[in-house]
Amino acid sequence: MNLTTHYLGLTLRNPFVVGASPFCDDVYVARKLQDAGASALIMRSLFEEQIDPAGSNIIASAASAEGDDEFPEFAGYQLVPDSYVRQIEHLKSTVTIPIIASLNGRHPGSWLEFARRLEGAGADAIELNFYHVVTDPTVAADQVETEMLRTVGNLTSTVRIPVAVKLSPFHASVAQLAVALELEGAAGITVFNRFYQPDINIDDIKVQTQLRLSDPSELLLRLRWLAILSPLLSCSLAATGGVHTSADTVKALLTGAHAVQVVSVLLKHGPSVLSTLRHGLENWMREHNFSELGQFRGRLDLDRCRDPEAFERANYIRVLQSWKV
Ligand SMILES: Cc1cc2nc3c(=O)[nH]c(=O)nc-3n(C[C@H](O)[C@H](O)[C@H](O)COP(=O)(O)O)c2cc1C
């Protein structure tokens, strides 16, 4: 059974990529993940605010003005920029699968030049995560997206290695934005960033920050957008958010993903879950007489749909109308 996939111009032995997370902080863990079957590893993010102290100061003072003293000090980050670069070198000398660095920020500018050091240390690609919650009512949607496009354009012209963009689903026209990102040189789109939404503790009447692991229901939003984006883009697509089983993987591949990124399922079950996922995928392929991913990847995308927008709307109406009480 051939599980090889092409992702960001890299040839991966299977579609199971370890998503951005703390797993690469320890080279021993990274090696274990490789041995368990991971085909590539994405490091935790290095933040714009770490690289550009001016940005950090602005955000830190805004946070303290709100009485929130939890914004990390420079040394409070797990990996400061120099150690991040050294960690890439350690990983590259320990594992043979591709190492993807992760940058997290949104402004075009000089902080992006740090990407050259990531490339120099041996990173095989970079994933750029735009985690941005726009709360300023004077900022229009097109300003946000123009800035994103400039940031991606800056980054793709700074390094020669491929750049993937980890996108949020909260854009008025995700399809247009994804196509524009590809035109700016993005080699891949990762769907979608998960937003960590604070809860409210009603006992002490306080906002409670939390990091909840995903569950498979989160995959559905990703599947819809993979199916829409797949026929529109020639760059790579990865699903992140809610991939917990081999069935989830099959669904993501059928809707057009080249790779699935897994984090929560690894945190819950450990590296051995990778072989469960791989065997499940192989069994499904065997049952359906497929010997390689290309035979079914994208089979359920919206390529053959003459009017995807009408199709989406019709399905929505049909589902609502199907309920009777
Ligand atoms: C503990 C933890 C740390 C994470 N750190 C990062 C990060 O540094 N950068 C990033 O882009 N995503 C980060 N993520 C998000 C994951 O890469 C992934 O997109 C998300 O968890 C959804 O995938 P999952 O359903 O497989 O967990 C993190 C997730 C977890 C659970």
PDBQT file of the ligand as one rigid body, heavy atoms in Angstrom, charges set to zero:
ROOT
HETATM    1  C1  LIG A 401      -0.876  22.233  23.542  1.00  0.00    +0.000 C 
HETATM    2  C2  LIG A 401      -1.046  22.809  22.170  1.00  0.00    +0.000 A 
HETATM    3  C3  LIG A 401      -0.119  23.707  21.676  1.00  0.00    +0.000 A 
HETATM    4  C4  LIG A 401      -0.275  24.266  20.413  1.00  0.00    +0.000 A 
HETATM    5  N1  LIG A 401       0.646  25.144  19.942  1.00  0.00    +0.000 NA
HETATM    6  C5  LIG A 401       0.497  25.680  18.720  1.00  0.00    +0.000 A 
HETATM    7  C6  LIG A 401       1.445  26.598  18.196  1.00  0.00    +0.000 A 
HETATM    8  O1  LIG A 401       2.436  26.923  18.853  1.00  0.00    +0.000 OA
HETATM    9  N2  LIG A 401       1.225  27.098  16.962  1.00  0.00    +0.000 N 
HETATM   10  C7  LIG A 401       0.136  26.764  16.192  1.00  0.00    +0.000 A 
HETATM   11  O2  LIG A 401       0.009  27.221  15.065  1.00  0.00    +0.000 OA
HETATM   12  N3  LIG A 401      -0.780  25.893  16.665  1.00  0.00    +0.000 NA
HETATM   13  C8  LIG A 401      -0.634  25.367  17.887  1.00  0.00    +0.000 A 
HETATM   14  N4  LIG A 401      -1.569  24.485  18.352  1.00  0.00    +0.000 N 
HETATM   15  C9  LIG A 401      -2.722  24.142  17.511  1.00  0.00    +0.000 C 
HETATM   16  C10 LIG A 401      -2.489  22.807  16.777  1.00  0.00    +0.000 C 
HETATM   17  O3  LIG A 401      -1.407  22.899  15.884  1.00  0.00    +0.000 OA
HETATM   18  C11 LIG A 401      -3.717  22.357  15.988  1.00  0.00    +0.000 C 
HETATM   19  O4  LIG A 401      -3.980  23.255  14.927  1.00  0.00    +0.000 OA
HETATM   20  C12 LIG A 401      -4.968  22.254  16.844  1.00  0.00    +0.000 C 
HETATM   21  O5  LIG A 401      -4.691  21.624  18.087  1.00  0.00    +0.000 OA
HETATM   22  C13 LIG A 401      -6.045  21.454  16.126  1.00  0.00    +0.000 C 
HETATM   23  O6  LIG A 401      -5.598  20.161  15.823  1.00  0.00    +0.000 OA
HETATM   24  P1  LIG A 401      -6.061  18.892  16.709  1.00  0.00    +0.000 P 
HETATM   25  O7  LIG A 401      -7.524  18.764  16.562  1.00  0.00    +0.000 OA
HETATM   26  O8  LIG A 401      -5.317  17.730  16.079  1.00  0.00    +0.000 OA
HETATM   27  O9  LIG A 401      -5.633  19.156  18.095  1.00  0.00    +0.000 OA
HETATM   28  C14 LIG A 401      -1.412  23.912  19.617  1.00  0.00    +0.000 A 
HETATM   29  C15 LIG A 401      -2.339  23.000  20.128  1.00  0.00    +0.000 A 
HETATM   30  C16 LIG A 401      -2.174  22.444  21.374  1.00  0.00    +0.000 A 
HETATM   31  C17 LIG A 401      -3.204  21.473  21.871  1.00  0.00    +0.000 C 
ENDROOT
TORSDOF 0
